[in-house]
Amino acid sequence: MKTVRTQDKKGTLYIIATPIGNLADLSFRAIETLKEADLIAAEDTRHARPLLDIYGIKTPLTSYHEHNEQEASTALIRHLAAGRSLAVISDAGTPLINDPGFPLVRKAKDAGIDVVPIPGCCALIAALSVSGLATNRFSFEGFPPRKSSARRSWLEKLLNNPRTSIFYESSHRIKECVHDIRAVFPSTREIVIARELTKLHETVIKTTLRDIDLVLQNDPFIEKGELVVLLEGAPPLKDSQEMLHREQERMLGILLQECSVKTAVSIAAKITGIRKRIIYRAALRLRDANSRD
């Protein structure tokens, strides 16, 4: 009799974290649960099979990925409703964290099916823990847009975030992404790039945006492997000098109605003589406030 079942009428859905590199990071609990489950739903069965073979896991596999998760979720819920257990794994790390699985978990919850986490590796948490940046408050942003213009707009929304911002980036876009970060963020802001975590060529780079280009030039492997990028959160405003006066802010609001943030900031800086960094923060605050109205 399978030991992982927790109730007679319905099975249990297990969300299982798998290694992001070092195969020894698969927990004993994860191994036992994968062995005892009735079925494993894997993001890529070809990728999953070598890992399962290493640990002698013979449980049947089914494919569950971003292109079939809506349809597959319905069939998997029927499997669970029939009293059979199901384990979900992604290619690496914790399922649902920028990986498939949300529709299935949502449907399972709605159907009254137990959903049990089997925790383990997660690239963003691993990177944060060794980054040297603040860990008490952080936000995970997924992947940035592929095109530079969209990416810069995306980064502008993170500029005033007081939390450590974390996102993934592909190796062949990392240099272009860093170029856009330097265009948006002040040069004193700290950046961390974690590459190939838990693997043979694991590297964690921590520097300021002022020096990041030189650091990347000296790393011949930066455009290889999987990357996590972390940005230091925005510092708190020091005093009233960091704020615009009411009339200056009103003028900026009018400019924002007529032109882009970049143009509005440039014009306001010329008129007032105030640093663009201060005006830029105010512009983003006004824009966000107007979008909520």
N, C-alpha and C positions, 0 to 999 in steps of 0.2 A: 504494500500500500504506500502511495506517495506521501511523504511526511510533510510536504510544504502546503498541503491543503489545510485551510483553516475553518472551513464550513462545509456542510453537506450539499447544500443546494447550488452554491456558486463557487467558482474557482477564485484564485487570487492572482492579481497582476503584480509582477515584480519588476521594478525599474532598477536595472543593475548597471553600475559603473564598471567600465573595463579600462585597462591600461592605456595611457596616451603615448607610451613608448616602451618603457621597461616592463616586460611581461610578468616579472616577479611582483608587480604591484596589484595583481588580481587577488582579492582577499579570499581567505578560506571560506567565509560565509558565501561569497559570490560563487565560488566553485561548487560548493555543495548544493546551492539553490539551482544553479544551471543544470546540474546532474539530475536533480529530483523533479524539475519542471516537466510538464507534459509536452511543452512546445517552446521553442525560442524564436522570437521575432527579431531578425537582425537587419540592420541598415543595408549591409552587403554580405550575403551569405558566403561569397568567395573570400572576403576579408575575415569573416568570423571563423570559418572552419579551421584554419591553421592554429588559431588561439585555442579553440575548443579541443583540438586533437592533442595539443601539448598536455592538457590536463585530463585527458581521457574522457571527455564529455561527449556522449553519444546521443544526446537528446535531439529529436528532429528539428530541422530549421525551416523557417518560412521567411520570405522577403517582406520587409516593411521599410519603405523609404519615402522621401518627400513626394515622389511622383505617384505613389499608389496608396498613401496613408489614409486618405478619406475612405476609399473603397475597402481597403484591407481592414480598417478599424471595425467596420460592421461585421465582417466575418470573424474577427478575433473576439469581439464581444459575444458572439454566439458560442464560440469555443469556451469562453469563461462562464457564460450563463449555464452551460451544460455541466459545470462542476469541475472543469479541467483547469490546471494552472498554466500561466503564461509568463515567460521572462522576456523582457525587452532589453536589447543592447544596441548601441550605436557602433560606428567604426572605431571610436576611441572616446574615452571620457564618459561623462554622465549624460544619458539620453535626455532629450528635450532642451538641453542647453545648447542652442543653435543647432539642434539636431531634431529629427522626427520624433513624434510621440505624443504631442499635446492633444490631438483629436481623440486618440485612444484613451488617454487618462481622463479626459473630460467625459467621454461616453461611459467609461467604467464607473466614474463617480456618480453620474446621473442614474446608472443602473443599479446602484447599491453594491457594487463589487469592491472588495478590499483592494487597495493599492498600497503596496509595501516598498519602501526604498531600501536598496542595498547599496549604501554609499561607498564612494571610493574616489578615483581620480577625476579631476576637473581642471582643465588647463588654466582657466582664468583664476581660480583660487590658488593653484600652485604658483602661478606667476606673481600674484599679489603677495603671497606669503614671503617671497624672497626679494621683492622689489625695493624695499627700503622706502616706499611711499606709504602714506597714511592708510591704515587698514580698517579704521573704525567706521568709516563711511565711504562707500564706493558705488559706482553704477556700471553695469555691463551693457554695452551698446551693440553687440553683435558684430557684423561686418560693415565697414563704411561703403558708400557708393563707389562704383568703379571709375566713373568719370570725374575729372578734376573739379569742374565747376560745381557739380552736385556734392562732391566730397567737401569742398570748402564751405558750402552752405551748411552742410551737416556738422562740420567742425565748429562753425560759428555758434551753434546752439550749445556746444560743450564749453565754450570759452569761460563763461562765468559760473560754471558748475563748481561748487566748493568741494565736491567729493572727488576722489580719485576716479578717473574715467578709464575704463578697460574695454578694449575691443580686439578682435582678431583681424589679421590682414594676411593676404597671400604673399609669398616670397617675391614673386615677380612684380608686385606693385608697391613693395615697401618703400623704395626710394622715392617714388612719386608721391606716396602718401606723406612721408616725412617732409618733403618739399612743401606740400600744402599745409601741413601742421605749422611749419615755420612761418608761413605767410599769414597765418591767422593768430597764432599764440605769441605772447611776448618771449623774447629770447632767453629770459631768466627762468622760464618754466622748466621743470624737470621732466624727463621722459625716460621710460624704461622699455627696452625691447627684449623679450624673452624668446629664445629660439630653441627648438628641438628639446623641450623639457623632458627630462628623465631618459633621454637618449644619449648616445655616445658623444655627440658634439653639442651637448647642452651649453648654451651661452646666455648670460643675462647681462645686458648692457644698461648702465645707468649714467646719465649725463644731463646737461642742460641743452635746450634747443640751440643755443649759441654754438655748441661744440659738436652737435650730433653728426653733421656732415663729415667732419674729419674722422670721427669714430667709425662711421660706416665705410669710409674709404679704406680704412685699415683692416676691415673685416672681409676677407675674400669669400666667406660663406653666407653672408647676410641674405643673399638672394636664393638661398636653398633652405628647404625645410618648412616647418610650421611656426608661425609667429603669434605672439601675444604682445600688444602695445598698451602701455599704461601711461597716463598723463597726470601729472600733479594737479590737484584741485586748485581753484582760484583762491588767492589769499583774501582775507576779509578786508573791507575798506578801512583805511586807517582813521580818517577823520572827515570833517565836513568839506575839506579841500578836494576830496575825491568825488564829490557830488556836484552836479550842475545846479546853478541857481534856478528858481522857478521860471523866470523869463527865458533863460537859456534852454531849459528843457522844453518849454512851450514852442520855441523856435525850432528845436530839433524835431519835435512831433509833427510840425507842419512840413518840414523838409521830408520826413519819412513818408508822408502822404503823397508826395510828388515824385520821389526818386528812390533809388536803391539805398540800402544801408550804407554801402561803401561811399556812394556819392554824397549822401546826407552827412556822414561823418566828416568827409573831406571839406565840405562847404562850411560846416559848423566850426571846425577847427580853425579855418582861415578867418572866420568872423570873430570868434571869441578868443583865439590865442590859446585855448585849452588843449592839452595833449590829446591826441587822437585816441589813446588807450582809454582815457576816462570817458570821452564822448561815445566811443564804441560800446562800452558797457552800458551806458545810459540808453543808447539806441536799441540794443538788444532787449533791455528791460522794458522799454516802451513798446517795442514790437510784440513781445510776449504778452504784455498786459492787454494790448489791443486785440490780439488773437483770442483771448479768453472772453472778451466782452461780447 
